[in-house]
């Protein structure tokens, strides 16, 4: 229990992350299950709250798109239903296209985006950040058409 609490002391985590951590530390499955039940009863462990907070923070603070956030939450062991709800809720509060545009203007100049090579780099950059192809092409098409 002490190990799990210390692990949760750094930041909130998903149930799967805590379970994995305790397994790596060599704890027995019965002890892990008991610790997880206790953490749930104390409201220290809640995948729904974790997914919602993670998605919103990654969207607002890091400028990540829905696909990137989905991938990160999947790697943390959150269920797909919770991920879908958390991403939808995060992007109800953050406009995906406006966020992508802000990232583009911060990283590239408008005149540079008219160049095909730079435009390709910008598209790859936004794709790595998790933005949809539709948003990327709309943004890059907007700048390339302004001649």
DSSP file (Angstrom, degrees, kcal/mol; ACC not computed):
  #  RESIDUE AA STRUCTURE BP1 BP2  ACC     N-H-->O    O-->H-N    N-H-->O    O-->H-N    TCO  KAPPA ALPHA  PHI   PSI    X-CA   Y-CA   Z-CA
    1    1 A X     >        0   0    0      0, 0.0     4,-2.4     0, 0.0     5,-0.2   0.000 360.0 360.0 360.0 -41.9    0.0    0.0    0.0
    2    2 A X  H  >  +     0   0    0      1,-0.2     4,-2.2     2,-0.2     5,-0.2   0.892 360.0  51.0 -63.3 -40.1    2.8    2.4    0.9
    3    3 A X  H  > S+     0   0    0      2,-0.2     4,-2.2     1,-0.2    -1,-0.2   0.906 110.6  48.7 -64.3 -42.3    4.5    1.8   -2.4
    4    4 A X  H  > S+     0   0    0      2,-0.2     4,-2.2     1,-0.2    -2,-0.2   0.908 111.3  49.6 -65.3 -42.5    1.3    2.5   -4.4
    5    5 A X  H  X S+     0   0    0     -4,-2.4     4,-0.9     2,-0.2    -2,-0.2   0.896 111.0  49.5 -64.1 -40.0    0.7    5.7   -2.4
    6    6 A X  H  < S+     0   0    0     -4,-2.2     4,-0.5     1,-0.2     3,-0.5   0.906 110.5  50.8 -64.9 -40.4    4.3    6.9   -3.0
    7    7 A X  H >X S+     0   0    0     -4,-2.2     3,-0.7     1,-0.2     4,-0.6   0.872 111.4  47.7 -64.1 -38.3    3.8    6.1   -6.7
    8    8 A X  H 3< S+     0   0    0     -4,-2.2    -1,-0.2     1,-0.2    -2,-0.2   0.626  95.4  77.7 -76.8 -13.6    0.6    8.1   -6.8
    9    9 A X  T 3< S+     0   0    0     -4,-0.9    -1,-0.2    -3,-0.5    -2,-0.2   0.746  90.0  53.2 -69.3 -23.6    2.3   11.0   -5.0
   10   10 A X  T <4 S-     0   0    0     -3,-0.7     2,-0.3    -4,-0.5    -1,-0.2   0.908 129.0 -31.6 -78.9 -43.6    4.1   12.2   -8.1
   11   11 A X  S  < S-     0   0    0     -4,-0.6    -1,-0.3     0, 0.0     2,-0.1  -0.962  76.5 -76.6-164.8 165.5    1.0   12.5  -10.3
   12   12 A X        -     0   0    0     -2,-0.3     2,-0.3    -3,-0.1    33,-0.1  -0.409  51.8-170.2 -70.5 151.2   -2.3   10.8  -10.8
   13   13 A X        -     0   0    0     -2,-0.1    33,-0.4    -5,-0.0    37,-0.1  -0.923  22.9-103.2-140.1 162.0   -2.2    7.5  -12.6
   14   14 A X     >  -     0   0    0     -2,-0.3     4,-2.0    62,-0.1     5,-0.2  -0.411  35.6-111.2 -81.2 163.7   -4.5    4.9  -14.1
   15   15 A X  H  > S+     0   0    0      1,-0.2     4,-2.7     2,-0.2     5,-0.2   0.901 118.9  53.8 -60.7 -41.2   -5.3    1.7  -12.4
   16   16 A X  H  > S+     0   0    0     60,-0.3     4,-2.7     1,-0.2    -1,-0.2   0.879 106.5  52.1 -63.4 -38.0   -3.4   -0.3  -15.0
   17   17 A X  H  > S+     0   0    0     59,-0.6     4,-2.4     2,-0.2    -1,-0.2   0.926 112.0  45.3 -63.2 -44.6   -0.2    1.9  -14.4
   18   18 A X  H  X S+     0   0    0     -4,-2.0     4,-2.5     2,-0.2     5,-0.2   0.921 113.7  49.6 -65.7 -43.4   -0.4    1.3  -10.6
   19   19 A X  H  X S+     0   0    0     -4,-2.7     4,-2.3     1,-0.2    -2,-0.2   0.937 112.4  47.6 -60.0 -47.1   -1.0   -2.5  -11.2
   20   20 A X  H  X S+     0   0    0     -4,-2.7     4,-2.3     1,-0.2    -2,-0.2   0.908 111.7  50.8 -59.4 -43.7    1.9   -2.7  -13.6
   21   21 A X  H  X S+     0   0    0     -4,-2.4     4,-1.4     1,-0.2    -1,-0.2   0.922 111.5  46.4 -62.0 -46.2    4.2   -0.8  -11.2
   22   22 A X  H  <>S+     0   0    0     -4,-2.5     5,-2.0     1,-0.2     4,-0.3   0.862 111.0  52.8 -67.6 -35.2    3.3   -3.0   -8.2
   23   23 A X  H ><5S+     0   0    0     -4,-2.3     3,-1.4     1,-0.2    -1,-0.2   0.907 107.5  51.7 -64.5 -41.2    3.8   -6.2  -10.3
   24   24 A X  H 3<5S+     0   0    0     -4,-2.3    -1,-0.2     1,-0.3    -2,-0.2   0.804 104.7  57.2 -64.8 -28.4    7.3   -5.0  -11.4
   25   25 A X  T 3<5S-     0   0    0     -4,-1.4    -1,-0.3    -5,-0.2    -2,-0.2   0.517 121.0-110.3 -80.6  -5.4    8.1   -4.4   -7.7
   26   26 A X  T < 5 +     0   0    0     -3,-1.4    -3,-0.2    -4,-0.3     2,-0.1   0.661  61.2 155.5  90.2  17.1    7.3   -8.1   -7.1
   27   27 A X      < -     0   0    0     -5,-2.0    -1,-0.2     1,-0.1     2,-0.1  -0.478  47.1-106.2 -77.2 149.4    4.1   -7.9   -5.1
   28   28 A X     >  -     0   0    0     -2,-0.1     4,-2.3     1,-0.1     3,-0.3  -0.409  25.9-116.4 -72.4 149.3    1.6  -10.8   -5.1
   29   29 A X  H  > S+     0   0    0      1,-0.2     4,-2.6     2,-0.2     5,-0.2   0.851 115.0  54.3 -55.6 -37.0   -1.6  -10.4   -7.1
   30   30 A X  H  > S+     0   0    0      2,-0.2     4,-2.0     1,-0.2    -1,-0.2   0.906 109.6  46.9 -65.4 -40.6   -3.7  -10.7   -4.0
   31   31 A X  H  > S+     0   0    0     -3,-0.3     4,-2.3     2,-0.2    -2,-0.2   0.886 112.3  50.7 -67.4 -38.9   -1.8   -7.8   -2.3
   32   32 A X  H  X S+     0   0    0     -4,-2.3     4,-2.6     2,-0.2    -2,-0.2   0.935 110.2  48.9 -64.2 -47.0   -2.1   -5.7   -5.5
   33   33 A X  H  X S+     0   0    0     -4,-2.6     4,-2.3     1,-0.2    -2,-0.2   0.900 111.8  49.4 -60.9 -41.2   -5.9   -6.3   -5.7
   34   34 A X  H  X S+     0   0    0     -4,-2.0     4,-2.1     2,-0.2    -1,-0.2   0.912 111.8  48.1 -63.7 -43.1   -6.3   -5.4   -2.1
   35   35 A X  H  X S+     0   0    0     -4,-2.3     4,-2.5     1,-0.2    -2,-0.2   0.905 111.8  49.8 -64.5 -41.8   -4.3   -2.2   -2.5
   36   36 A X  H  X S+     0   0    0     -4,-2.6     4,-2.3     2,-0.2    -2,-0.2   0.893 109.8  51.1 -65.8 -39.7   -6.2   -1.2   -5.6
   37   37 A X  H  X S+     0   0    0     -4,-2.3     4,-2.4     2,-0.2    -1,-0.2   0.924 112.0  47.2 -61.4 -43.9   -9.5   -1.8   -3.8
   38   38 A X  H  X S+     0   0    0     -4,-2.1     4,-1.7     2,-0.2    -2,-0.2   0.907 110.8  51.2 -65.1 -41.8   -8.4    0.4   -0.9
   39   39 A X  H  <>S+     0   0    0     -4,-2.5     5,-2.6     1,-0.2     6,-1.1   0.885 110.8  49.6 -63.4 -38.8   -7.2    3.1   -3.3
   40   40 A X  H ><5S+     0   0    0     -4,-2.3     3,-1.4     1,-0.2    -2,-0.2   0.919 109.2  51.3 -64.2 -43.5  -10.5    3.1   -5.1
   41   41 A X  H 3<5S+     0   0    0     -4,-2.4    -1,-0.2     1,-0.3    -2,-0.2   0.810 111.4  47.7 -66.7 -28.1  -12.4    3.4   -1.8
   42   42 A X  T 3<5S-     0   0    0     -4,-1.7    -1,-0.3    -5,-0.2    -2,-0.2   0.401 113.4-120.5 -88.9   1.7  -10.3    6.4   -0.8
   43   43 A X  T < 5S+     0   0    0     -3,-1.4    -3,-0.2    -4,-0.2     3,-0.1   0.774  80.4 121.8  61.1  30.0  -10.8    8.0   -4.3
   44   44 A X  S   <S+     0   0    0     -5,-2.6     2,-0.5     1,-0.2    -4,-0.2   0.614  71.6  48.0 -88.3 -15.5   -7.1    8.0   -5.0
   45   45 A X        +     0   0    0     -6,-1.1     2,-0.3    -9,-0.1    -1,-0.2  -0.962  61.2 145.5-133.1 114.5   -7.6    5.9   -8.1
   46   46 A X     >  -     0   0    0     -2,-0.5     4,-2.6   -33,-0.4     5,-0.2  -0.830  28.0-163.2-151.6 106.0  -10.3    6.7  -10.7
   47   47 A X  H  > S+     0   0    0     -2,-0.3     4,-2.8     1,-0.2     5,-0.2   0.824  90.9  56.3 -62.1 -32.9   -9.7    6.1  -14.3
   48   48 A X  H  > S+     0   0    0      2,-0.2     4,-2.1     1,-0.2    -1,-0.2   0.942 112.1  40.6 -66.1 -46.9  -12.5    8.3  -15.5
   49   49 A X  H  > S+     0   0    0      2,-0.2     4,-2.6     1,-0.2     5,-0.3   0.906 115.5  52.8 -66.6 -41.6  -11.2   11.4  -13.6
   50   50 A X  H  X S+     0   0    0     -4,-2.6     4,-2.7     1,-0.2     5,-0.2   0.939 110.9  46.0 -59.0 -48.7   -7.6   10.5  -14.7
   51   51 A X  H  X S+     0   0    0     -4,-2.8     4,-2.5     2,-0.2     5,-0.2   0.904 113.7  48.9 -63.2 -42.6   -8.5   10.2  -18.4
   52   52 A X  H  X S+     0   0    0     -4,-2.1     4,-2.1    -5,-0.2     5,-0.2   0.935 115.1  43.4 -63.8 -47.1  -10.5   13.5  -18.3
   53   53 A X  H  X S+     0   0    0     -4,-2.6     4,-2.4     2,-0.2     5,-0.2   0.903 114.8  50.0 -65.6 -41.8   -7.8   15.4  -16.6
   54   54 A X  H  X S+     0   0    0     -4,-2.7     4,-2.6    -5,-0.3     5,-0.2   0.935 111.9  47.3 -62.8 -47.2   -5.0   14.0  -18.7
   55   55 A X  H  X S+     0   0    0     -4,-2.5     4,-2.1    -5,-0.2     5,-0.2   0.919 113.9  46.6 -63.2 -44.6   -6.9   14.7  -22.0
   56   56 A X  H  X S+     0   0    0     -4,-2.1     4,-2.7    -5,-0.2     5,-0.3   0.916 113.9  47.9 -65.6 -43.2   -7.7   18.3  -21.0
   57   57 A X  H  X>S+     0   0    0     -4,-2.4     4,-2.6     1,-0.2     5,-0.7   0.912 113.1  47.6 -64.5 -42.6   -4.1   19.0  -19.8
   58   58 A X  H  X5S+     0   0    0     -4,-2.6     6,-2.2    -5,-0.2     4,-0.7   0.859 115.0  46.4 -68.7 -34.4   -2.5   17.5  -22.9
   59   59 A X  H  <5S+     0   0    0     -4,-2.1     4,-0.4    -5,-0.2    -2,-0.2   0.932 122.9  32.7 -72.2 -46.2   -4.9   19.5  -25.2
   60   60 A X  H  <5S+     0   0    0     -4,-2.7    -2,-0.2    -5,-0.2    -3,-0.2   0.930 128.9  31.6 -79.1 -46.5   -4.6   22.8  -23.5
   61   61 A X  H  <5S+     0   0    0     -4,-2.6    -3,-0.2    -5,-0.3    -2,-0.1   0.806 131.3  28.0 -87.0 -31.0   -1.0   22.8  -22.2
   62   62 A X  S  <<S-     0   0    0     -5,-0.7    -3,-0.2    -4,-0.7    -1,-0.1   0.561  95.4-126.1-108.8 -11.6    0.8   20.7  -24.8
   63   63 A X        +     0   0    0     -4,-0.4    -4,-0.2    -5,-0.4     2,-0.2   0.761  49.7 163.1  73.3  24.9   -1.3   21.4  -27.9
   64   64 A X        -     0   0    0     -6,-2.2    -1,-0.2    -9,-0.1    66,-0.2  -0.480  31.1-130.3 -78.9 148.7   -1.9   17.7  -28.6
   65   65 A X     >  -     0   0    0     64,-3.6     4,-2.0    61,-0.2    66,-0.2  -0.339  31.4 -93.0 -89.5 175.0   -4.6   16.6  -30.9
   66   66 A X  H  > S+     0   0    0      1,-0.2     4,-2.5     2,-0.2     5,-0.2   0.850 121.0  53.0 -59.9 -38.5   -7.2   13.9  -30.2
   67   67 A X  H  > S+     0   0    0     63,-2.1     4,-2.3     2,-0.2    -1,-0.2   0.908 109.6  47.9 -67.4 -40.5   -5.3   11.1  -31.8
   68   68 A X  H  > S+     0   0    0     61,-0.3     4,-2.3    62,-0.3    -1,-0.2   0.912 113.5  47.6 -65.6 -42.3   -2.2   11.7  -29.8
   69   69 A X  H  X S+     0   0    0     -4,-2.0     4,-2.5     2,-0.2     5,-0.2   0.907 110.7  52.3 -65.9 -41.5   -4.2   11.9  -26.6
   70   70 A X  H  X S+     0   0    0     -4,-2.5     4,-2.2    -5,-0.2    -2,-0.2   0.926 110.5  48.4 -57.8 -46.5   -6.1    8.7  -27.5
   71   71 A X  H  X S+     0   0    0     -4,-2.3     4,-2.1     1,-0.2    -2,-0.2   0.908 111.3  49.5 -63.1 -43.5   -2.8    6.9  -28.1
   72   72 A X  H  X S+     0   0    0     -4,-2.3     4,-0.9     1,-0.2    -1,-0.2   0.921 111.8  47.6 -63.5 -44.0   -1.3    8.1  -24.8
   73   73 A X  H  <>S+     0   0    0     -4,-2.5     5,-2.1     1,-0.2     3,-0.3   0.871 109.5  53.7 -67.3 -35.6   -4.3    7.0  -22.7
   74   74 A X  H ><5S+     0   0    0     -4,-2.2     3,-1.6     1,-0.2    -1,-0.2   0.911 106.4  52.5 -62.1 -41.2   -4.4    3.6  -24.4
   75   75 A X  H 3<5S+     0   0    0     -4,-2.1    -1,-0.2     1,-0.3    -2,-0.2   0.730 105.3  56.4 -67.9 -19.7   -0.7    3.1  -23.5
   76   76 A X  T 3<5S-     0   0    0     -4,-0.9   -59,-0.6    -3,-0.3    -1,-0.3   0.394 120.6-109.0 -91.6   2.1   -1.7    3.9  -19.9
   77   77 A X  T < 5 +     0   0    0     -3,-1.6     2,-0.3     1,-0.3    -3,-0.2   0.690  64.0 151.9  83.7  19.9   -4.3    1.2  -19.8
   78   78 A X      < -     0   0    0     -5,-2.1    -1,-0.3     1,-0.1    -2,-0.1  -0.621  50.8-104.4 -83.3 143.0   -7.5    3.3  -19.9
   79   79 A X     >  -     0   0    0     -2,-0.3     4,-2.2     1,-0.1     5,-0.2  -0.291  24.1-119.2 -67.8 152.1  -10.5    1.7  -21.5
   80   80 A X  H  > S+     0   0    0      1,-0.2     4,-2.6     2,-0.2     5,-0.2   0.841 112.0  55.6 -62.7 -35.8  -11.6    2.8  -24.9
   81   81 A X  H  > S+     0   0    0      1,-0.2     4,-2.0     2,-0.2    -1,-0.2   0.919 110.0  45.6 -64.6 -42.7  -15.0    4.0  -23.7
   82   82 A X  H  > S+     0   0    0      2,-0.2     4,-2.5     1,-0.2    -2,-0.2   0.878 112.4  52.0 -66.8 -37.4  -13.4    6.3  -21.1
   83   83 A X  H  X S+     0   0    0     -4,-2.2     4,-2.8     2,-0.2     5,-0.3   0.943 108.4  50.5 -63.2 -47.6  -10.8    7.5  -23.6
   84   84 A X  H  X S+     0   0    0     -4,-2.6     4,-2.1     1,-0.2    -2,-0.2   0.912 113.7  44.8 -58.1 -45.0  -13.6    8.4  -26.1
   85   85 A X  H  X S+     0   0    0     -4,-2.0     4,-2.4     2,-0.2    -1,-0.2   0.907 114.0  49.1 -66.5 -41.7  -15.5   10.4  -23.5
   86   86 A X  H  X S+     0   0    0     -4,-2.5     4,-2.3     2,-0.2    -2,-0.2   0.904 113.0  46.2 -66.5 -42.2  -12.4   12.2  -22.2
   87   87 A X  H  X S+     0   0    0     -4,-2.8     4,-2.3     2,-0.2    -1,-0.2   0.913 113.1  49.9 -67.3 -42.6  -11.2   13.2  -25.6
   88   88 A X  H  X S+     0   0    0     -4,-2.1     4,-0.6    -5,-0.3    -2,-0.2   0.928 112.9  47.0 -61.2 -44.8  -14.6   14.4  -26.6
   89   89 A X  H >X S+     0   0    0     -4,-2.4     4,-0.9     1,-0.2     3,-0.6   0.889 111.2  51.4 -65.5 -39.6  -15.0   16.4  -23.4
   90   90 A X  H >X S+     0   0    0     -4,-2.3     4,-1.1     1,-0.2     3,-0.5   0.902 111.5  46.7 -64.9 -40.5  -11.5   17.9  -23.8
   91   91 A X  H 3< S+     0   0    0     -4,-2.3     5,-0.3     1,-0.2    -1,-0.2   0.468 100.1  66.6 -87.7   0.6  -12.1   19.1  -27.3
   92   92 A X  H << S+     0   0    0     -3,-0.6    -1,-0.2    -4,-0.6    -2,-0.2   0.765 111.1  37.8 -75.5 -30.0  -15.5   20.5  -26.4
   93   93 A X  H << S+     0   0    0     -4,-0.9     2,-0.4    -3,-0.5    -2,-0.2   0.682 120.5  49.0 -91.7 -21.7  -13.5   23.0  -24.4
   94   94 A X  S  < S-     0   0    0     -4,-1.1     2,-0.6    -5,-0.1    -1,-0.2  -0.983  81.4-131.4-123.7 126.6  -10.6   23.3  -26.9
   95   95 A X     >  -     0   0    0     -2,-0.4     4,-2.5     1,-0.2     5,-0.2  -0.672  14.3-152.2 -78.7 118.5  -11.2   24.0  -30.6
   96   96 A X  H  > S+     0   0    0     -2,-0.6     4,-2.3    -5,-0.3     5,-0.2   0.902  92.5  46.1 -60.1 -45.8   -9.1   21.5  -32.5
   97   97 A X  H  > S+     0   0    0      2,-0.2     4,-2.4     1,-0.2    -1,-0.2   0.904 113.9  48.4 -66.7 -41.4   -8.6   23.7  -35.6
   98   98 A X  H  > S+     0   0    0      2,-0.2     4,-2.2     1,-0.2    -1,-0.2   0.890 111.7  50.6 -66.1 -38.5   -7.8   26.8  -33.6
   99   99 A X  H  X S+     0   0    0     -4,-2.5     4,-2.0     2,-0.2    -2,-0.2   0.919 111.6  47.2 -64.2 -44.2   -5.3   24.9  -31.5
  100  100 A X  H  X S+     0   0    0     -4,-2.3     4,-2.4     1,-0.2    -2,-0.2   0.894 111.4  51.3 -65.2 -40.0   -3.6   23.5  -34.6
  101  101 A X  H  X S+     0   0    0     -4,-2.4     4,-2.6     2,-0.2     5,-0.2   0.901 108.5  51.5 -63.7 -40.9   -3.5   26.9  -36.2
  102  102 A X  H  X S+     0   0    0     -4,-2.2     4,-1.5     1,-0.2    -1,-0.2   0.905 110.9  48.1 -62.7 -41.8   -1.9   28.4  -33.1
  103  103 A X  H  X S+     0   0    0     -4,-2.0     4,-1.7     2,-0.2    -2,-0.2   0.908 112.0  50.1 -64.3 -41.9    0.8   25.6  -33.1
  104  104 A X  H  X S+     0   0    0     -4,-2.4     4,-3.4     1,-0.2    -2,-0.2   0.932 111.3  46.4 -63.6 -46.6    1.5   26.2  -36.8
  105  105 A X  H  < S+     0   0    0     -4,-2.6    -1,-0.2     1,-0.2    -2,-0.2   0.785 112.3  52.1 -69.6 -25.5    1.9   30.0  -36.5
  106  106 A X  H  < S+     0   0    0     -4,-1.5    -1,-0.2    -5,-0.2    -2,-0.2   0.843 120.9  31.8 -74.5 -33.7    4.1   29.5  -33.5
  107  107 A X  H  < S+     0   0    0     -4,-1.7     2,-0.3     1,-0.1    -2,-0.2   0.799 123.8  33.9 -95.5 -33.4    6.4   27.0  -35.4
  108  108 A X  S  < S-     0   0    0     -4,-3.4     2,-0.2    -5,-0.2    -1,-0.1  -0.909  74.8-121.0-127.2 150.3    6.3   28.2  -39.0
  109  109 A X     >  -     0   0    0     -2,-0.3     4,-1.5     1,-0.1    -3,-0.1  -0.579  27.6-119.8 -84.5 155.8    6.0   31.6  -40.7
  110  110 A X  T  4 S+     0   0    0      1,-0.2     4,-0.5    -2,-0.2    -1,-0.1   0.892 114.3  50.3 -63.2 -40.6    3.0   32.2  -43.0
  111  111 A X  T >4 S+     0   0    0      1,-0.2     3,-1.0     2,-0.2     4,-0.4   0.867 107.5  54.0 -67.4 -34.7    5.3   32.8  -46.0
  112  112 A X  G >4 S+     0   0    0      1,-0.2     3,-1.4     2,-0.2     6,-0.3   0.830  99.0  63.1 -67.3 -30.8    7.3   29.6  -45.3
  113  113 A X  G 3< S+     0   0    0     -4,-1.5    -1,-0.2     1,-0.3    -2,-0.2   0.668  90.6  66.6 -70.1 -14.7    4.1   27.6  -45.4
  114  114 A X  G <  S+     0   0    0     -3,-1.0     2,-0.3    -4,-0.5    -1,-0.3   0.703  83.4  90.6 -76.8 -18.6    3.6   28.6  -49.0
  115  115 A X  S <> S-     0   0    0     -3,-1.4     4,-2.4    -4,-0.4     5,-0.2  -0.609  79.6-137.0 -76.9 135.8    6.7   26.5  -49.9
  116  116 A X  H  > S+     0   0    0     -2,-0.3     4,-2.0     1,-0.2     5,-0.1   0.892 101.5  49.5 -63.2 -41.9    5.8   22.9  -50.7
  117  117 A X  H  > S+     0   0    0      2,-0.2     4,-1.9     1,-0.2    -1,-0.2   0.924 114.4  44.2 -65.3 -44.9    8.7   21.4  -48.6
  118  118 A X  H  > S+     0   0    0     -6,-0.3     4,-2.5     1,-0.2    -1,-0.2   0.866 110.5  55.9 -67.3 -36.2    7.9   23.5  -45.5
  119  119 A X  H  X S+     0   0    0     -4,-2.4     4,-2.3    -7,-0.2    -1,-0.2   0.890 106.8  50.2 -62.5 -39.3    4.2   22.7  -46.0
  120  120 A X  H  X S+     0   0    0     -4,-2.0     4,-2.3     2,-0.2    -2,-0.2   0.897 110.5  49.6 -65.0 -40.9    5.0   19.0  -45.9
  121  121 A X  H  X S+     0   0    0     -4,-1.9     4,-2.4     2,-0.2    -2,-0.2   0.897 110.5  50.5 -64.4 -40.2    7.1   19.5  -42.7
  122  122 A X  H  X S+     0   0    0     -4,-2.5     4,-2.5     2,-0.2    -2,-0.2   0.906 109.8  50.1 -64.5 -41.6    4.2   21.4  -41.2
  123  123 A X  H  X S+     0   0    0     -4,-2.3     4,-2.2     1,-0.2    -2,-0.2   0.920 111.8  47.8 -62.8 -43.5    1.7   18.6  -42.1
  124  124 A X  H  X S+     0   0    0     -4,-2.3     4,-2.4     2,-0.2    -2,-0.2   0.889 110.2  53.3 -64.2 -38.9    4.0   16.0  -40.5
  125  125 A X  H  X S+     0   0    0     -4,-2.4     4,-1.4     1,-0.2    -2,-0.2   0.938 111.8  43.8 -60.4 -48.6    4.5   18.1  -37.4
  126  126 A X  H  <>S+     0   0    0     -4,-2.5     5,-2.2     1,-0.2     4,-0.4   0.853 111.3  55.0 -67.4 -33.6    0.7   18.4  -36.9
  127  127 A X  H ><5S+     0   0    0     -4,-2.2     3,-1.2     1,-0.2    -1,-0.2   0.913 106.8  50.0 -65.7 -42.1    0.2   14.7  -37.7
  128  128 A X  H 3<5S+     0   0    0     -4,-2.4    -1,-0.2     1,-0.3    -2,-0.2   0.818 105.9  57.7 -64.6 -29.5    2.7   13.8  -34.9
  129  129 A X  T 3<5S-     0   0    0     -4,-1.4   -64,-3.6    -5,-0.2   -61,-0.3   0.573 123.5-106.4 -78.0  -9.1    0.8   16.1  -32.6
  130  130 A X  T < 5 +     0   0    0     -3,-1.2   -63,-2.1    -4,-0.4   -62,-0.3   0.693  65.9 148.5  97.7  20.5   -2.3   14.0  -33.2
  131  131 A X      < -     0   0    0     -5,-2.2    -1,-0.3   -66,-0.2   -66,-0.1  -0.612  49.2-106.1 -89.5 150.6   -4.4   16.3  -35.5
  132  132 A X     >  -     0   0    0     -2,-0.2     4,-2.2     1,-0.1     5,-0.2  -0.306  22.8-117.7 -73.1 155.8   -6.7   14.8  -38.1
  133  133 A X  H  > S+     0   0    0      1,-0.2     4,-3.0     2,-0.2     5,-0.3   0.861 114.1  58.9 -59.8 -37.2   -5.9   15.0  -41.8
  134  134 A X  H  > S+     0   0    0      1,-0.2     4,-2.1     2,-0.2    -1,-0.2   0.933 108.0  43.9 -59.9 -47.8   -9.0   17.1  -42.3
  135  135 A X  H  > S+     0   0    0      2,-0.2     4,-2.3     1,-0.2    -1,-0.2   0.912 114.8  50.3 -64.3 -43.3   -7.8   19.8  -39.9
  136  136 A X  H  X S+     0   0    0     -4,-2.2     4,-2.8     1,-0.2     5,-0.3   0.948 112.9  44.3 -61.7 -50.6   -4.3   19.7  -41.4
  137  137 A X  H  X S+     0   0    0     -4,-3.0     4,-2.3     1,-0.2     5,-0.2   0.862 112.1  53.0 -67.3 -34.9   -5.4   20.0  -45.0
  138  138 A X  H  X S+     0   0    0     -4,-2.1     4,-1.5    -5,-0.3    -1,-0.2   0.931 113.8  43.3 -63.3 -44.3   -7.9   22.7  -44.2
  139  139 A X  H  X S+     0   0    0     -4,-2.3     4,-1.5     2,-0.2    -2,-0.2   0.939 118.1  42.7 -67.4 -47.6   -5.2   24.8  -42.4
  140  140 A X  H  X S+     0   0    0     -4,-2.8     4,-2.2     1,-0.2    -1,-0.2   0.848 112.6  53.7 -71.4 -32.4   -2.4   24.2  -45.0
  141  141 A X  H  X S+     0   0    0     -4,-2.3     4,-1.7    -5,-0.3    -1,-0.2   0.851 104.0  57.8 -66.4 -33.8   -4.8   24.7  -47.9
  142  142 A X  H  X S+     0   0    0     -4,-1.5     4,-0.5    -5,-0.2    -2,-0.2   0.917 112.0  39.5 -61.8 -44.7   -5.8   28.1  -46.3
  143  143 A X  H  < S+     0   0    0     -4,-1.5     3,-0.5     1,-0.2    -2,-0.2   0.858 114.1  51.6 -78.0 -34.8   -2.2   29.3  -46.4
  144  144 A X  H  < S+     0   0    0     -4,-2.2    -1,-0.2     1,-0.2    -2,-0.2   0.802 107.7  53.7 -72.8 -25.9   -1.2   27.9  -49.8
  145  145 A X  H  < S+     0   0    0     -4,-1.7     2,-1.8    -5,-0.2    -1,-0.2   0.653  86.5  88.0 -80.7 -14.6   -4.3   29.5  -51.5
  146  146 A X     <        0   0    0     -4,-0.5    -1,-0.2    -3,-0.5   -32,-0.0  -0.554 360.0 360.0 -85.3  76.4   -3.5   33.0  -50.2
  147  147 A X              0   0    0     -2,-1.8    -1,-0.2   -33,-0.0    -2,-0.1   0.376 360.0 360.0-108.1 360.0   -1.2   34.1  -53.0
